[in-house]
Amino acid sequence: MTVARIGHTATLLQNQDVLVVGGYGVGGGLSSTENYHPASATWSNDANLSGSRTGHTATLLVNGDLLLAGGYDSNGITASAEIYDRGTDTWRPAANISEPRYHHSATRLPDAEGSVLLIGGRNLNGAALASAELYNPRLNQWSVAGSMSVPRTGHATTLLPTGQVLVTGGWGSRGLTGTAELYDSSTGLWSLAQNMTIARTGHTATVLTNGDVLVAGGYGSGGALASAEIYRVLDPNTGQGQWVGTTDLQVPRAGHSATGLSNNSVFVVGGEDEKGMLSSSELYDATNNQWIFGSSLISPRAFHTATLLADESLLVTGGTLLRSDRVSAERVTPRAQAIVEWDRPSDPAVIGHKIYYGTTSKTYQGLAILDRDVMHMFGNLTRGTTYYFAVTSISETGESCASKEISALIP
């Protein structure tokens, strides 16, 4: 990108470009926008907003326009909204939301209008909100959409395949919450869902291809979390379901991104823990219920955006970086890693090992490791491919016979 930013949005448009809007830069709030063109891997500048805006939401409407709502501008917390017309590269005012808010969530509903549901966030005093609002694009009108049972910000909002909106966790008037609730767009009513097993904020909640929702990471009472859990719908008419356990992340993280992929996996990128920003990524293989390290970011970052492109690579933009520079954007392919481990040899004459690997059984290339380590991590492996591994020991007298071959399918 040409401008450093955090608190911005990045939205995939109908023409497959990604529009990055607003945020906070080195000199303060931003009104600028940038457009990423995946086919040419280039950036261009689009029309500016009417004023600076950060902490807002951006929702693609059914007709291809982009709705921005809330956030804060040069005057503070705002109730204003505006719409981007891609065909004319212009912004126009939309009706104001009824209550100024920032750090809220926005979800496009599956109704005929493509209505947009705004949930929670913070108000003028910085207090978390329980209220919700509904935008009708055809009428350019906002209406009250009831209230949640508890105020929350830093929550996650997920549209279920059954049509309800699942809201999980966050921070409210009583601190961290593990509560969850459902909004039924067909009735306009809220209902309580089963509580999560762990209260968390700054987490992610991602729909898997089988309809389950994977909640991962976030901050708990003791810091960044590695825990993950799955919400499974039992009643498609109401969205009510239950939480089931799943394996932990490899690394505790909050403020990360999580993107669902077409092969029933989730690509988790970056985030932070108590020590700072993270460059690592992980792939969750829902079929085998396991996490595998993926490609590392060039720049460690948290509270960034991650936009899934047509080739299933991710455009990762801005956020809080290890360095003060936030101009960075990178395109990440969700390649997996595999860790091969073996028993430590009892023979003191062993000075190292050789790992043989390849995509065909018994047809390898070798990688010598001249130390007594008992593991090696292979990076940038191709998803959907089976790899084969064998290990030998190396001493001054030569190389041992190969171990039994093992294989791993990279999800």
Buried (B, 14 or more C-beta within 10 A) or exposed (E): BEBBBBBBBBBBBEEEBBBBBBBBBEEEBBBBBBBBEBEEEEBEEBBBBEBBBBBBBBBBBBEEBBBBBBBBBEEEBBBBBBBBBBEEEEBEEBBBBEBBBBBBBBBBBBEEBBBBBBBBBBBBEEEBBBBBBBBBBEEEEBEEBEBBBBBBBBBBBBBBBBBBBBBBBBBBEEEBBBBBBBBBBEEBEBBEBEBBEBBBBBBBBBBBBEBBBBBBBBBBEEEBBBBBBBBEBEEBEBBBBEBEEBBBBBBBBBBBBBBBBEBBBBBBBBBBBEEEBBBBBBBBBBEEEBBBBBBBBEBBBBBBBBBBBEEBBBBBBBBBBBEEEBBBBBBBBBBBBBEBEBEEBEEEEBEBBBBBBBEEEEEBEEEEBEEEEBEBEBEEBEBEEEBBBBBBBBBEEEBBEBBEEEEBBBB
